[in-house]
């Protein structure tokens, strides 16, 4: 960082060089940066944009449609994290399916869904598996436990994703990424180091004010060098090797596949699906689901927000037709969504 007597905040506030775009790739980073007031101290030359760091937000409309189909047409009990319940599908959300007879149960872990399946052998239980590297191990553990227990009434509807190829798809959207600390705690730093060879810069950081300010200051300083870079500014949690046990569990149960991201489209090798040995627990196969093509509300710009093409307030529906109480897009539903953060903390929305 050079002169140790200069604080990270001073480096940020005194910057007057060329315009720098920094993309947060973690919904928690987005919310904490707002909550801590960090956006208010950024000079005009430093622009923070929100990327696809919210797993609920990047989950495509077609996934919600599949879940509704499983609930209404196949009579399954859908077990899911709370954020997904209100995400709009092509025709309705899971919350909207409830009055039509859908059984939707909120859980805090896929293991809760396993427990529910064990207690209700006469019901078909489907867990909605969404999330990045951080939450995938828990889904894998649940599937392993179901297989060991011989559960015949438990499956998962998968939409798990991994971040590396998303960074490549968004390479030209920002000068540098703020990499998600939780994800890198699992995957380690190897992927980010390899991305430097592709011309992609970034810094992995934690969630405190000190950690976030340090990361932004590092990006500002290193960007001036004109060369791609990576720094681990979260060494107390993120280790070079990551969580090897979690990595091995993921590799045992799942394998890479192409995946659709809301806003980004299909990204090769960015998804995870169950390996053949565990395919009995794939809800799409168990219930022979047809190919579903979702249709999002054309007035919603959630996809553009996730690509950093616009800020949430740039959407005409933001704060009027689309609010946390009546969301039109996933970015307003999730607690990690950029639209939710702007609505909650953005004040006059000019930040």
C-alpha positions in Angstrom: 0.0 0.0 0.0 3.1 2.3 0.0 3.2 4.9 2.8 1.7 3.2 5.8 0.9 6.6 7.4 -1.8 7.1 4.7 -5.1 5.5 5.6 -7.3 3.5 3.2 -9.9 6.2 3.5 -7.4 8.9 2.6 -6.3 7.0 -0.5 -10.0 6.7 -1.6 -11.1 10.2 -0.9 -8.0 11.8 -2.4 -8.1 9.9 -5.7 -8.5 12.1 -8.7 -7.2 9.9 -11.5 -9.0 8.2 -14.4 -12.5 6.8 -13.9 -12.5 3.3 -12.2 -15.4 0.9 -12.3 -15.4 -1.6 -9.4 -18.0 -4.4 -9.4 -19.2 -5.9 -6.2 -19.8 -9.6 -6.8 -21.5 -10.3 -3.4 -24.9 -9.2 -2.2 -23.6 -8.8 1.3 -20.9 -6.5 0.1 -23.5 -4.4 -1.6 -25.6 -4.1 1.5 -22.7 -3.5 3.9 -21.1 -0.8 1.6 -24.5 1.0 1.7 -25.1 0.5 5.4 -21.6 1.7 6.4 -22.0 4.8 4.2 -18.9 4.0 2.1 -20.6 5.1 -1.1 -20.9 8.6 0.3 -17.1 9.0 0.6 -16.2 7.8 -2.9 -14.8 10.4 -5.3 -16.6 10.9 -8.6 -13.8 9.0 -10.4 -14.6 5.8 -8.5 -17.8 4.1 -9.4 -19.2 1.0 -7.6 -21.6 -1.2 -9.6 -23.5 -4.2 -8.5 -23.0 -7.5 -10.2 -24.4 -11.1 -10.1 -23.5 -11.7 -6.5 -27.0 -12.6 -5.2 -27.9 -16.3 -5.9 -31.6 -15.7 -5.7 -31.3 -12.8 -8.2 -29.4 -14.8 -10.8 -31.8 -17.7 -10.6 -33.8 -17.7 -13.9 -37.5 -17.3 -14.2 -37.7 -20.8 -15.6 -36.5 -22.3 -12.3 -39.4 -20.7 -10.4 -41.8 -22.1 -13.1 -40.3 -25.6 -12.6 -40.8 -25.3 -8.8 -44.5 -24.1 -9.3 -45.0 -27.0 -11.7 -43.6 -29.5 -9.2 -45.9 -28.1 -6.5 -49.1 -27.8 -8.4 -48.9 -30.6 -11.1 -47.0 -33.2 -9.1 -48.2 -32.5 -5.6 -44.8 -32.2 -4.1 -43.9 -30.3 -1.0 -41.4 -27.5 -1.9 -38.8 -26.8 0.7 -36.9 -23.6 0.1 -35.1 -20.7 1.6 -37.5 -17.8 2.3 -36.2 -15.4 -0.4 -37.2 -17.6 -3.2 -40.9 -17.8 -2.2 -41.8 -14.3 -3.5 -39.6 -14.3 -6.6 -41.9 -13.9 -9.6 -42.2 -16.7 -12.2 -43.7 -16.4 -15.7 -47.2 -16.6 -14.3 -46.8 -16.6 -10.5 -44.4 -16.9 -7.6 -44.4 -19.8 -5.1 -46.3 -17.5 -2.8 -48.9 -17.0 -5.5 -49.1 -20.8 -5.9 -50.1 -21.3 -2.3 -53.7 -20.3 -2.7 -54.0 -22.7 -5.6 -53.0 -25.6 -3.3 -49.2 -25.6 -3.5 -47.4 -26.8 -0.4 -44.5 -24.5 0.3 -42.3 -24.9 3.4 -39.6 -22.5 4.3 -36.4 -24.1 5.7 -33.1 -22.8 6.9 -31.0 -25.7 5.6 -31.3 -28.5 3.1 -30.9 -30.8 6.1 -34.2 -29.4 7.4 -35.8 -30.7 4.2 -34.2 -34.2 4.8 -35.6 -34.2 8.4 -39.1 -33.3 7.0 -38.8 -36.1 4.4 -38.0 -38.6 7.1 -41.0 -37.6 9.2 -43.3 -37.6 6.2 -42.6 -40.7 4.1 -46.0 -40.4 2.3 -45.0 -37.0 0.8 -42.6 -36.2 -2.0 -40.2 -33.5 -0.8 -38.3 -31.2 -3.2 -35.6 -28.9 -1.9 -34.8 -25.9 -4.1 -31.0 -25.9 -4.3 -29.8 -22.5 -5.3 -26.6 -20.7 -4.4 -22.9 -20.4 -5.2 -19.9 -22.4 -3.8 -20.8 -21.3 -0.3 -24.0 -23.2 0.0 -23.4 -26.1 -2.4 -21.7 -28.3 0.2 -24.8 -28.3 2.4 -26.9 -29.4 -0.6 -24.4 -32.1 -1.4 -24.4 -33.3 2.2 -28.1 -33.5 2.2 -28.1 -35.7 -1.0 -25.4 -38.0 0.5 -27.5 -38.4 3.7 -30.6 -39.1 1.7 -28.8 -41.8 -0.3 -27.3 -43.4 2.8 -30.7 -43.4 4.5 -32.4 -44.8 1.4 -34.9 -42.0 1.3 -37.2 -42.4 -1.7 -39.3 -39.3 -1.2 -36.5 -36.6 -1.3 -35.1 -34.8 -4.4 -33.5 -31.5 -5.2 -34.3 -29.1 -8.0 -30.9 -27.7 -8.7 -29.8 -24.2 -9.8 -26.4 -24.1 -8.1 -23.8 -22.0 -9.8 -20.0 -21.3 -9.6 -18.5 -17.9 -10.1 -15.3 -18.3 -12.3 -17.0 -18.3 -15.7 -19.3 -15.5 -14.7 -16.3 -13.3 -14.1 -15.1 -14.1 -17.6 -18.5 -13.2 -19.0 -18.4 -9.9 -17.2 -14.7 -9.2 -18.0 -15.5 -5.9 -19.8 -18.1 -4.7 -17.3 -15.6 -3.4 -14.7 -11.9 -2.5 -14.2 -11.8 -4.8 -11.1 -14.0 -7.1 -9.0 -14.6 -7.1 -5.3 -14.6 -10.9 -5.0 -17.0 -12.5 -2.4 -15.3 -13.5 0.8 -17.7 -16.4 1.5 -17.2 -18.0 -1.9 -13.5 -17.7 -1.8 -13.4 -19.2 1.7 -14.6 -22.4 0.0 -12.8 -22.1 -3.4 -9.5 -20.5 -2.2 -7.5 -18.0 -4.2 -6.3 -20.2 -7.1 -9.2 -19.3 -9.5 -8.7 -15.6 -8.9 -5.0 -15.9 -9.5 -5.7 -17.7 -12.8 -8.1 -15.0 -13.8 -5.3 -12.5 -13.8 -3.8 -14.4 -16.7 -7.1 -13.7 -18.6 -6.7 -10.0 -17.9 -9.2 -9.9 -15.0 -8.4 -8.0 -11.9 -9.9 -8.2 -8.4 -9.5 -8.2 -4.7 -11.2 -10.6 -2.2 -12.4 -8.9 0.9 -14.4 -9.3 4.1 -17.4 -7.4 5.4 -16.2 -4.9 8.0 -15.7 -1.2 7.3 -11.9 -1.6 7.6 -11.8 -4.6 5.3 -13.9 -3.0 2.6 -12.1 0.3 2.7 -8.7 -1.5 2.5 -9.9 -3.5 -0.5 -11.1 -0.4 -2.3 -7.9 1.4 -1.6 -5.9 -1.5 -2.9 -7.9 -1.6 -6.1 -7.4 2.2 -6.6 -3.7 1.9 -6.1 -3.1 -1.3 -8.2 -5.3 -0.1 -11.0 -2.8 2.7 -11.6 -0.2 0.1 -12.6 -2.0 -0.7 -15.7 -1.6 -4.5 -15.3 -4.1 -7.1 -14.2 -3.8 -8.0 -10.5 -5.2 -10.0 -7.6 -4.9 -9.5 -3.9 -6.3 -11.4 -0.9 -7.4 -8.8 1.5 -9.3 -11.3 3.6 -6.5 -13.7 4.7 -8.0 -14.4 8.2 -10.7 -16.3 6.4 -9.7 -17.0 2.8 -6.7 -19.3 2.5 -4.9 -20.1 -0.8 -6.2 -23.7 -0.7 -9.7 -22.9 0.4 -11.8 -25.5 2.2 -10.5 -28.7 0.7 -13.1 -30.9 2.5 -16.0 -28.9 1.0 -14.4 -28.9 -2.4 -14.0 -32.7 -2.3 -17.7 -33.1 -1.2 -18.8 -31.0 -4.1 -16.7 -32.9 -6.6 -18.0 -36.2 -5.2 -21.7 -35.4 -5.5 -21.9 -32.9 -8.4 -20.3 -32.1 -11.7 -20.1 -29.0 -13.9 -22.8 -28.2 -16.4 -24.0 -25.2 -18.5 -26.3 -22.9 -16.6 -28.7 -20.1 -17.3 -28.1 -16.8 -15.3 -30.8 -14.2 -15.1 -29.5 -11.3 -17.2 -26.4 -13.0 -18.3 -28.0 -15.9 -20.3 -26.4 -19.3 -20.6 -22.8 -19.5 -19.3 -20.9 -22.7 -20.2 -19.6 -24.7 -17.3 -21.0 -22.3 -14.7 -23.6 -24.7 -13.1 -23.5 -27.8 -11.1 -25.7 -30.9 -11.5 -25.8 -34.2 -9.6 -23.5 -36.9 -10.8 -25.0 -40.1 -12.3 -24.6 -42.0 -9.0 -26.8 -39.5 -7.3 -29.2 -38.8 -10.2 -32.1 -40.6 -8.4 -32.3 -37.4 -6.3 -32.7 -35.0 -9.3 -36.3 -33.7 -9.3 -36.2 -33.0 -13.0 -35.4 -36.6 -13.7 -37.7 -38.1 -11.0 -40.7 -36.2 -12.2 -39.8 -36.0 -15.9 -40.1 -32.3 -16.1 -40.3 -30.8 -19.6 -38.0 -28.1 -20.8 -39.3 -24.8 -19.5 -38.6 -21.4 -21.0 -39.4 -18.6 -18.5 -40.7 -15.2 -19.3 -39.8 -12.3 -17.1 -41.7 -9.0 -16.9 -40.4 -6.9 -19.8 -40.6 -3.8 -17.7 -38.1 -5.2 -15.1 -34.4 -4.3 -15.6 -33.1 -6.8 -13.1 -31.0 -8.4 -15.8 -29.3 -5.1 -16.7 -28.6 -4.4 -13.0 -26.9 -7.8 -12.7 -24.6 -7.0 -15.6 -23.8 -3.5 -14.3 -25.5 -1.9 -17.3 -27.7 0.2 -15.1 -28.3 1.2 -11.5 -31.6 0.1 -9.8 -33.0 3.7 -9.8 -32.6 3.7 -13.6 -35.4 1.2 -13.9 -38.7 3.0 -14.3 -40.4 0.5 -12.0 -38.0 1.0 -9.1 -39.6 2.3 -6.0 -43.0 2.7 -7.6 -44.3 -0.4 -9.4 -41.6 -2.5 -7.8 -41.0 -2.4 -4.0 -39.9 -5.0 -1.4 -43.6 -5.3 -0.5 -44.6 -5.8 -4.1 -41.5 -7.0 -6.0 -41.5 -7.3 -9.8 -38.0 -8.6 -10.0 -35.7 -10.9 -8.0 -33.3 -8.1 -7.2 -35.9 -6.4 -5.1 -37.0 -9.6 -3.4 -33.7 -10.9 -2.0 -32.1 -9.5 1.1 -28.9 -9.6 -0.9 -30.3 -8.0 -4.0 -29.0 -4.7 -5.4 -32.5 -3.2 -5.8 -33.3 -4.1 -2.2 -30.1 -2.4 -1.0 -30.8 0.8 -3.0 -34.3 0.9 -1.8 -33.3 0.4 1.9 -30.2 2.5 2.1 -30.1 4.6 -1.1 -32.0 7.6 0.3 -32.5 9.9 -2.6 -31.1 7.2 -4.9 -28.4 9.5 -6.2 -25.6 7.6 -4.4 
